[in-house]
Amino acid sequence: MKAPLETAGPFSLGIKMQISAAQTNSIQSFRHEMRGAGCWGACYEVACFIEHQFGWRRVDGVYALPDGRPIFYHSWNMLDDGVILDGTADQFGEGRDVAVCSTGDDVSLR
């Protein structure tokens, strides 16, 4: 059984999760591969990879800026406990990489 990873940063809100460093590295590696192949954001491809690799359901929606303005279609994953995992959060320039947050917090509502 994996030890909980306590995440830190503006998107993580100190959530304890069952995501290992190896899983995070795998997500980052696949994201890098997809972007190298010409996928700019690669959110759909990375979310599909996460769903197939780890079983965490892909969710599609619209990403909104902090002020609420919708800017584009985006894909992310939801873990069984409702935690949101965004494998391509780095593309938004908000200081996040592979990001996690609980449902209902300010960031997840965007």
N, C-alpha and C positions, 0 to 999 in steps of 0.2 A: 504494500500500500504506500502511495506517495505521501510524503509529509506536506502539510499545507504550506503554501508559499504566501507570505504576507506581502502584498504588493504595495508600492508607494508611488506617489506622484499625483498630479492634479486630476487624473481620470480614474484612479484606482480606489480612492477613499478608504484605504486600509483594509480592504476586503481580504479575508483569508480564503484561499482557493486551492483546489486540488489540481494545479497546473504546474508541471515540473519544468525545470530549466531546460531539460531535453526537449520537451514539447514546444516551449517558447523558441528554442534554437531551430527546431524543425520548421516552425511557422515562418520565422525570419528568413531561413534559407530558401524555402519555396517562394516566398514573396520576392526575394532578390532574383531568383531564377525567372519568375514571370515578368518582372520589370525589365530584365535583361533581354527577354524575348519580345519586348515592345509593348507590353501592357503597362500603361502609365500608372494608374492607381492600383490595378489588379485586385480590387476588393472582391469582385464576384469569384474570380479564380481562387483566391486565397480562402474565401469563405467556403467554397466547395471542397477544397483540399482539407480544411479543418473538419468539415462535416464527414467526409469519407474516412479521414485518418483517425479521428478521435470520437466521432459520433455526436458531435454537438451541432444541433439544428441550425441551418442557415436561415437568416431572416433578411428580407429585402425591404428597403424603404427609402426615404429621402433624408439626406443629411442637412441639418440646419446650422447656421452660424450661431454664436452665442446670443446674438440679438434676435434670434428666431427666424431670420430670413432663410428659406430653403434654397440650397444651391445646387444639389445634384443627387441623383440616384446613388444609393450605397448599399452594400451587403456586409453583414456581420454575423456573429454566431451567438446562440443562447445556450448556456449550460442548463442541466436539469434543475438546478436550484434557482434559476431565473437570472443568474449573473450574465451580463453581456460581455462578450469577448470580441474586440475589434482588432483583427490581425493586420489591418492597414491604417491604423489611426495616425501613423507617422506622416501620411500624405497631407494632413490638414495644417501642419505647421504650428501645432499647439503644444509641442514638447512631449508628445506621447509616442510610444513605439507599438508594441503589442499591448493594447490597453484593455482594462477591465473595469466594470462598474456595476453596481446593483441596479435593478429596475426601480424606477420611481425617483431616482436622484435627478438633480438638475441636468446633468450631462446626458443621461439616458433618455430624457424627455425631449431632447433636441432631435 
